[in-house]
Amino acid sequence: MPRSVLNLSPRLRPLFFCAYLATQLTLLIRAQRSPDFVFGFQMFNASSELKISLLRKVRRGGRSRVVHVRDGAWETKDASGERHTFRWHDRIRYSRLTVLDRYVHAAYGLDAQLFRLQAALHDFAAHLSGDRETEALIAEVDTIENGRVRGHVRLQADRP
Amino acid sequence: MNALPAVWRRFFGEERDAYVLGLLRLAISALLFFNLLRAVLEFEHSGYFGDYFHMPMLSEVWVPSRAGYQLILGAQGLAAVLAFVGLWPREALLVASSLGLYLLTCDRLQYHNNRYTLLLLGLLLAFTPCDRSLLLVRKRSHTLPRAQRIAPTFARRLFQIQVSLVYLGSTGGKLLDADWRSGQVLLMRFAKAPEICAQHGLILPAWVLLLLGSAWFASLAAKAAITSELFIALGVWLPRTRRLALWLGVGFHFWIELTASVELFSWVMATSYLAFVTPEIRERRLEYVPSHARAAALARFVAVADWCARFERTPLTPPAPASAAFYVTNREGQRATGVLGLAQLAEAIPLLFPFWMPLALYARFTTKARALRS
């Protein structure tokens, strides 16, 4: 008869059973409050869409202003005058957030994608070494929730 | 008052034939391998996820380095192969699924319900005696004798509960969402169907377009989807409704596979249904006349496709006068031939299972019509 360390003794079986179920139920309930329902078995996507426009808050001539990022890329010079190109796609490869200025399907719902987009902005803002101009990254997001316009959302991540 | 301890002992001390669990192990380990293959291809195509934007659920220090990630993928692949061929299969399943779950927590962008479900099922299967049959490394003696296959199968119950939880979680999400309940979500999805079909060179007829664009149809479809999921989640627990729930589940996932991109989800769920198969084997019988070409072909097909070892095959020699070419006897002892016999075959053979309901309905109606005529 095959022996295995995974043959639980009769005393351990109820413990394992209860511990597993308790963990699963906790994760399932907690998932309902999570924006992307992670561990919640929400299998079917909502039919929502979002359009992300990327902007930069830059300081030029002592004044701050907001400029649109065309095609997800911009160029700046560092202190030594060397040119640097920053591309959204170089760092953000999660396919749901790579498409800019065009409506795309919001997998797992709008809240999930806005939550991830905010994190993506923070991540990108933290990786701008060589860019002396950019003070913050801004995403202007148009949202359509299940066929109805939900509104406009503005997300911002300041450089750390 | 003594009933509870008795139920408790029966539940945790249940010992059944583990043959089908071996089949489940083959399927789950193959799916784990395909899931890993996807991760490897993504790594080849997009590079190491830690080099760009990712969202760890753990602290960043727990995220593996590039080399560590490659090592984990390698270990996962090896474990999936070992589980498949039957070398330390349970330990291998535990390693493959635990490493997969760990990687999911390293980047929530890679989280998908189908991946999570597969890994949980792999983990639970490791605690079942799935190492007593279909051990491919043992070649012809791949399955232990029956006496050695009888083993505690409480973890199979946990596996079944997990399958139900998947459906309940999904149903709960839809029930809590007003747009899902009303059919608005499906209406929007249906609206895109003509465009998607056109991209594949398929032009939908006008009446289908009308149907897909109507709110009442979307509302009906939403309620049907929610009810179906709820029925699958609960129906599999009642012997009277189990077969119907599983049949509905197969149809449900076939539809999802056709209309949505869900990675391995449909395969994972269809595979998980093996956990609901009655563990005991060879409790049904197929009797056939070897000299009858079609009956012999049917017997050969059953020999190949009877993956759950449901049937004992018995040649009818010499055939009784006026006997049919084949008879199928189900677990309840009902002996049938013709369409009803085929329905009794289809209810137990995975490849034929989608045809079980149409065959059974056809057999029932034709029998009734014949009885009325006579």
Interface residues (C-beta under 8 A of the other chain):
Chain A: M1 P2 S4 V5 L6 N7 L8 P10 R13 P14 F16 F17 Y20 L21 Q24 L28 A31 Q32 D36 F37 V38 F39 G40 F41 Q42 M43 F44 A46 S47 D90 R91 I92 R93 Y94 R116 A119 A120 D123 F124 E145 N146 G147
Chain B: W8 F12 G13 S46 Y52 F53 M55 M57 R90 E91 L94 R108 L109 Y111 N113 N114 Y116 T117 L120 L124 A126 F127 P129 D131 R132 L144 Q148 A151 P152 F154 A155 L158 I161 Q162 L165 V166 L168 G169 S170 G172 G173 K174 L176 D177 D179 W180 Q184 V185 L186 L187 M188 R189 A191 A260 V262 F265
